[in-house]
Amino acid sequence: MNKLESDLKGLIHRQKCATQEAEVRAERIRQLMGNIDVSVDVHHRSDSWAVVSLQGAKTDYIKFIDLGSRDMMEIARFLRQYDRANVKIDASPFDRHMINEEIYRL
């Protein structure tokens, strides 16, 4: 009986440690996601493009994405992947309004 009780206590302890480790990793991922910024430059007569940047503790990572001649709906779908607080849109006021409405649509 003592052996089973000891095994159970060990199992509970290992589970608590695993849960704490998972919570630490989840918090790190939330912080990482908060450090992602997206800027989009929208053009009608030429190609549009986006810059996705990740600010790290020591290094910043930047990726340029060619959006080509995508329309407003496709650009809005692209932007939905990211936290809306970290999205910056360089476009005409009408286009910016249209993209923002599409991003926030459920």
C-alpha positions in Angstrom: 0.0 0.0 0.0 2.8 2.4 0.8 4.4 1.7 -2.5 1.2 2.6 -4.4 0.9 5.8 -2.3 4.5 6.7 -3.0 4.0 6.1 -6.7 0.9 8.2 -6.7 2.6 11.1 -4.9 5.5 10.9 -7.4 3.0 11.0 -10.3 1.2 14.0 -8.9 4.5 15.8 -8.4 5.6 15.1 -12.0 2.3 16.3 -13.3 2.5 19.5 -11.3 6.0 20.2 -12.7 4.8 19.4 -16.3 1.9 21.8 -15.8 4.1 24.6 -14.5 6.5 24.1 -17.4 3.6 24.2 -19.9 2.4 27.5 -18.3 5.8 29.0 -18.6 6.0 28.0 -22.3 2.5 29.4 -23.0 3.5 32.7 -21.4 6.7 32.9 -23.5 4.6 32.3 -26.6 2.1 35.0 -25.6 5.0 37.4 -25.2 6.5 36.4 -28.5 3.2 36.9 -30.3 3.0 40.4 -28.7 6.4 41.3 -30.3 5.2 40.7 -33.9 4.4 43.8 -35.9 3.0 43.8 -39.4 3.0 46.7 -41.8 1.2 46.6 -45.2 1.7 49.0 -48.1 -1.3 48.8 -50.4 -1.1 49.9 -54.1 -3.7 49.7 -56.9 -1.3 50.5 -59.8 1.7 48.5 -58.6 2.4 45.5 -56.3 1.5 45.6 -52.6 3.8 44.3 -50.0 4.0 43.6 -46.2 6.7 43.6 -43.6 6.5 41.2 -40.7 8.9 42.0 -37.9 9.6 40.1 -34.7 11.4 42.1 -32.0 13.6 39.8 -30.0 15.6 40.4 -26.9 18.9 40.5 -28.8 18.0 40.3 -32.5 15.1 41.6 -34.6 13.8 39.5 -37.5 12.3 41.0 -40.6 10.5 39.3 -43.5 9.3 41.1 -46.6 6.3 39.5 -48.2 5.3 40.3 -51.8 1.5 40.6 -51.9 1.6 41.2 -55.6 -1.6 42.4 -57.1 -3.9 40.9 -54.4 -7.2 42.6 -53.9 -8.4 44.2 -50.6 -10.2 41.1 -49.4 -7.1 38.9 -49.8 -4.9 41.4 -48.0 -7.5 41.6 -45.2 -7.4 37.8 -44.9 -3.6 37.9 -44.7 -3.8 40.5 -41.9 -6.3 38.5 -39.9 -3.5 36.1 -38.9 -1.9 38.7 -36.7 -2.9 40.6 -33.6 -4.9 43.6 -34.8 -3.2 45.9 -32.4 0.1 45.3 -34.1 -1.1 45.9 -37.7 -0.2 49.1 -39.6 -1.8 49.8 -43.0 -0.4 52.3 -45.4 -3.2 53.0 -47.9 -5.7 55.6 -48.9 -8.3 56.4 -46.1 -11.0 54.5 -48.1 -8.9 51.4 -48.6 -7.7 51.5 -44.9 -11.3 51.7 -43.7 -12.3 48.8 -46.0 -9.4 46.6 -44.9 -10.0 47.4 -41.2 -13.7 46.5 -41.5 -12.8 43.2 -43.2 -10.2 42.4 -40.6 -12.6 42.9 -37.7 -15.5 41.0 -39.3 -16.1 37.7 -37.6 
